[in-house]
Amino acid sequence: MSETNLSGVKHIVLVLSGKGGVGKSSVTTQLALSLVEKGFKCGIMDVDLTGPSIPRMLGLDGHQVHQSSKGWVPVYADSKQNLACMSIGFLLTNKNDSVVWRGPKKTAMIKQFLQDVCWGELDYLLIDTPPGTSDEHIATIENLKEYSPDGAVVVTTPQGVAIADVRKELSFCKKVKLPVLGVVENMSGFVCPHCTECTNIFASGGGEAMAGEYGIEFLGRVPIDPGFTMMVETDGDGSYVNSFEKSNLFPIFKTISSRVVELTPSQ
């Protein structure tokens, strides 16, 4: 295989879900931060072209990508440049502008992201995807074939209505021969900001039951934590990136990321 901008990337993991609003971007963000905490260099490619959330999650709103002789230089979320990010959100004149594109233009943009971003040496590239199984997913999988992605982390919430759609994502992974590394059950309970007690407002266990039914690894449950929301919403300067280890969710993602590392052994 000829030298490309992805040649220095050791592991490629997609974050998928057949359902919208289950928290793929928050899972992607916290998984990336957990991997960085373990000493890995990590990148996030945001291919949710019509609803890019990663710049906001990492406190990078208003940043822009720059051109180099090798292509686009990603935006870095930390001073040590251990967490790189690419999103269409960096290419919009106004972050509130809508992206009204048909399939072919979406496909061309994703192909450009995969070919033209200078990631350099990365241990992990996480690809945050939109809900569903349509143009963005097909374009991403087709353009990654020669790189043999390690697999997908599938995100669901505990309710039956979400799990029904996530089953379709598992079917998609089977059809395109993308391994499923495991399932994360997000929004599994609510952590009280006063007493830290966890209440199951959306029920609990649906994601784990689905993983067992399909014979897939269950990576863990992630509760709703108002502290996480507050840190993202108020720390617009990106200081959340540096304070993630103080988050109530950090121990949970430390365990999840450890399992992801075990499931993606180096060649």
C-alpha positions as CSV (number, residue, x, y, z in Angstrom):
1,M,0.0,0.0,0.0
2,S,1.4,3.4,-1.0
3,E,2.1,6.1,1.6
4,T,-1.0,8.1,2.5
5,N,-2.1,10.5,5.3
6,L,-3.5,7.5,7.1
7,S,-0.4,5.4,6.9
8,G,0.8,6.6,10.3
9,V,-2.5,5.6,12.0
10,K,-2.2,2.3,14.0
11,H,-5.9,1.8,14.9
12,I,-9.1,3.0,13.3
13,V,-12.3,2.7,15.4
14,L,-15.8,3.9,14.3
15,V,-18.4,5.0,16.8
16,L,-21.8,4.0,15.4
17,S,-25.5,3.9,16.3
18,G,-28.7,3.4,14.3
19,K,-30.4,5.9,16.6
20,G,-30.0,9.7,16.9
21,G,-29.6,11.4,20.3
22,V,-27.9,8.5,22.0
23,G,-24.7,10.4,22.7
24,K,-22.3,9.1,20.1
25,S,-20.3,12.4,20.1
26,S,-20.0,12.5,23.9
27,V,-18.9,8.8,24.0
28,T,-16.4,9.5,21.2
29,T,-15.0,12.6,23.1
30,Q,-14.7,10.8,26.4
31,L,-13.2,7.7,24.8
32,A,-10.6,9.8,23.1
33,L,-9.8,11.7,26.3
34,S,-9.4,8.4,28.1
35,L,-7.0,7.1,25.5
36,V,-5.0,10.3,25.7
37,E,-4.8,9.9,29.5
38,K,-3.3,6.4,28.9
39,G,-0.5,8.0,26.9
40,F,-1.9,7.4,23.4
41,K,-2.0,9.9,20.6
42,C,-5.5,10.1,19.3
43,G,-7.5,11.8,16.5
44,I,-11.2,12.3,16.1
45,M,-12.7,12.6,12.6
46,D,-16.2,14.0,12.7
47,V,-18.2,12.7,9.7
48,D,-21.5,13.9,11.0
49,L,-21.7,16.5,8.2
50,T,-25.1,18.0,9.0
51,G,-24.7,18.0,12.8
52,P,-21.0,18.3,13.8
53,S,-20.8,18.3,17.6
54,I,-17.1,17.5,18.2
55,P,-15.8,21.1,18.0
56,R,-18.3,22.1,20.7
57,M,-17.5,19.0,22.8
58,L,-13.8,19.9,22.8
59,G,-14.1,23.6,23.2
60,L,-12.9,24.2,19.7
61,D,-15.7,26.3,18.3
62,G,-14.3,29.1,16.0
63,H,-11.1,27.3,15.2
64,Q,-10.0,26.8,11.6
65,V,-8.0,24.2,9.8
66,H,-4.9,25.2,7.9
67,Q,-3.3,24.0,4.7
68,S,0.2,22.5,4.5
69,S,2.1,20.9,1.6
70,K,0.6,17.5,2.6
71,G,-3.0,18.7,3.1
72,W,-5.2,19.9,5.9
73,V,-3.7,20.2,9.3
74,P,-6.2,19.1,12.0
75,V,-7.1,21.2,15.0
76,Y,-5.4,20.2,18.2
77,A,-7.4,20.2,21.5
78,D,-4.4,20.2,23.8
79,S,-1.1,21.9,24.1
80,K,0.9,18.6,23.8
81,Q,-0.9,17.9,20.5
82,N,-2.0,14.4,21.6
83,L,-5.6,15.0,20.6
84,A,-6.3,16.0,17.0
85,C,-9.6,16.8,15.5
86,M,-11.2,17.3,12.0
87,S,-14.7,18.4,11.4
88,I,-16.7,20.2,8.9
89,G,-17.5,22.6,11.7
90,F,-14.1,24.1,11.2
91,L,-14.9,24.8,7.6
92,L,-18.1,26.7,8.1
93,T,-18.1,30.5,8.0
94,N,-20.7,30.5,10.8
95,K,-21.2,27.5,13.1
96,N,-24.9,27.9,12.8
97,D,-24.9,27.5,9.0
98,S,-26.8,24.5,7.7
99,V,-25.1,21.9,5.4
100,V,-27.7,21.1,2.7
101,W,-25.9,18.5,0.6
102,R,-27.0,15.5,-1.4
103,G,-25.3,12.1,-1.2
104,P,-22.5,12.6,-3.8
105,K,-21.2,15.8,-2.2
106,K,-21.3,14.2,1.3
107,T,-19.3,11.2,-0.2
108,A,-16.8,13.6,-1.8
109,M,-16.3,15.5,1.5
110,I,-15.7,12.3,3.5
111,K,-13.3,11.0,0.9
112,Q,-11.4,14.3,1.2
113,F,-11.3,14.0,5.0
114,L,-9.9,10.5,4.8
115,Q,-7.3,11.4,2.1
116,D,-6.3,15.0,2.8
117,V,-6.0,15.4,6.6
118,C,-2.4,15.2,7.8
119,W,-2.8,13.1,10.9
120,G,0.8,12.2,11.3
121,E,1.6,9.4,13.8
122,L,-1.6,8.3,15.7
123,D,-2.3,5.4,17.9
124,Y,-6.0,5.7,17.5
125,L,-8.3,7.5,15.0
126,L,-11.9,7.6,16.3
127,I,-14.6,8.3,13.6
128,D,-17.7,9.9,15.0
129,T,-20.6,9.1,12.7
130,P,-24.2,10.4,12.3
131,P,-27.1,8.1,13.1
132,G,-28.3,5.6,10.6
133,T,-26.8,3.5,7.8
134,S,-26.7,5.8,4.8
135,D,-24.3,7.8,2.7
136,E,-21.8,8.9,5.3
137,H,-21.4,5.4,6.7
138,I,-21.1,3.7,3.3
139,A,-18.6,6.3,2.1
140,T,-16.5,5.9,5.2
141,I,-16.4,2.1,5.1
142,E,-15.6,2.1,1.3
143,N,-12.8,4.5,1.6
144,L,-11.3,2.7,4.7
145,K,-11.2,-0.8,3.1
146,E,-7.5,-0.8,2.4
147,Y,-6.7,0.2,6.0
148,S,-8.7,-2.6,7.6
149,P,-10.4,-0.7,10.5
150,D,-10.3,-2.4,13.8
151,G,-14.0,-2.3,14.2
152,A,-16.9,-0.3,15.7
153,V,-18.0,0.8,19.1
154,V,-21.8,0.8,19.0
155,V,-23.7,3.2,21.3
156,T,-27.3,2.7,22.5
157,T,-29.5,3.9,25.3
158,P,-31.5,1.4,27.4
159,Q,-35.0,1.9,25.9
160,G,-36.5,-0.6,23.5
161,V,-37.1,2.1,20.9
162,A,-33.4,2.9,20.7
163,I,-32.3,-0.7,20.8
164,A,-34.6,-1.6,17.9
165,D,-32.7,0.9,15.7
166,V,-29.3,-0.1,17.0
167,R,-30.0,-3.7,15.9
168,K,-30.1,-2.3,12.3
169,E,-26.7,-0.9,12.9
170,L,-25.4,-4.3,13.9
171,S,-26.9,-5.7,10.8
172,F,-25.1,-3.0,8.8
173,C,-21.8,-3.9,10.4
174,K,-22.4,-7.6,9.4
175,K,-23.2,-6.7,5.8
176,V,-20.1,-4.5,5.3
177,K,-17.9,-7.0,7.3
178,L,-17.0,-4.4,10.0
179,P,-16.2,-6.1,13.3
180,V,-18.1,-4.9,16.3
181,L,-15.7,-4.3,19.3
182,G,-18.5,-3.8,21.7
183,V,-21.6,-2.0,22.9
184,V,-21.8,1.0,25.2
185,E,-25.1,1.6,27.0
186,N,-25.2,5.4,27.4
187,M,-27.7,7.4,29.5
188,S,-28.0,4.4,31.7
189,G,-29.3,6.1,34.8
190,F,-29.0,9.7,36.2
191,V,-26.4,10.7,38.6
192,C,-27.8,13.2,41.2
193,P,-25.5,16.2,41.4
194,H,-26.2,16.6,45.1
195,C,-25.8,13.0,46.5
196,T,-24.3,11.2,43.4
197,E,-27.0,8.5,43.7
198,C,-27.9,6.9,40.3
199,T,-31.5,6.6,39.3
200,N,-32.6,4.6,36.3
201,I,-34.9,7.1,34.6
202,F,-34.7,5.3,31.2
203,A,-34.6,1.7,32.7
204,S,-31.3,-0.1,32.5
205,G,-29.8,-3.2,31.0
206,G,-31.2,-3.1,27.5
207,G,-27.8,-2.6,25.8
208,E,-26.2,-5.4,27.8
209,A,-29.1,-7.8,27.0
210,M,-28.7,-6.9,23.3
211,A,-25.0,-7.5,23.4
212,G,-25.6,-10.9,25.0
213,E,-28.2,-11.8,22.4
214,Y,-25.7,-11.0,19.5
215,G,-22.7,-12.5,21.3
216,I,-21.0,-9.1,21.4
217,E,-18.8,-7.6,24.1
218,F,-20.6,-5.3,26.5
219,L,-18.2,-2.5,27.3
220,G,-20.2,-0.8,30.0
221,R,-22.9,1.5,31.2
222,V,-22.6,5.3,31.2
223,P,-25.1,7.3,33.3
224,I,-26.3,10.8,32.6
225,D,-24.0,13.1,34.5
226,P,-25.1,16.8,34.8
227,G,-21.5,17.6,35.7
228,F,-20.3,16.5,32.3
229,T,-22.9,18.7,30.6
230,M,-22.0,21.6,32.7
231,M,-18.3,21.2,32.0
232,V,-18.9,21.1,28.3
233,E,-21.4,24.0,28.2
234,T,-19.4,26.3,30.5
235,D,-15.8,25.4,29.5
236,G,-15.9,26.9,26.0
237,D,-12.2,27.5,26.1
238,G,-11.6,23.7,26.1
239,S,-10.5,23.5,29.7
240,Y,-12.7,20.4,30.0
241,V,-10.1,18.6,28.0
242,N,-7.6,19.2,30.8
243,S,-10.1,18.6,33.6
244,F,-11.7,15.3,32.3
245,E,-9.9,13.2,34.9
246,K,-12.0,15.0,37.6
247,S,-15.2,14.0,35.9
248,N,-17.5,11.5,37.6
249,L,-17.5,9.6,34.3
250,F,-13.7,9.3,34.0
251,P,-13.5,6.0,35.9
252,I,-16.2,4.5,33.7
253,F,-14.4,5.5,30.5
254,K,-11.1,4.5,31.9
255,T,-12.5,1.0,32.1
256,I,-14.1,1.2,28.7
257,S,-11.0,2.5,27.0
258,S,-8.9,-0.2,28.6
259,R,-11.1,-2.8,27.1
260,V,-11.0,-1.1,23.7
261,V,-7.2,-1.2,23.8
262,E,-7.3,-4.9,24.7
263,L,-9.7,-5.6,21.8
264,T,-7.4,-3.7,19.3
265,P,-3.9,-5.3,19.8
266,S,-1.0,-4.0,17.9
267,Q,0.1,-6.0,14.9
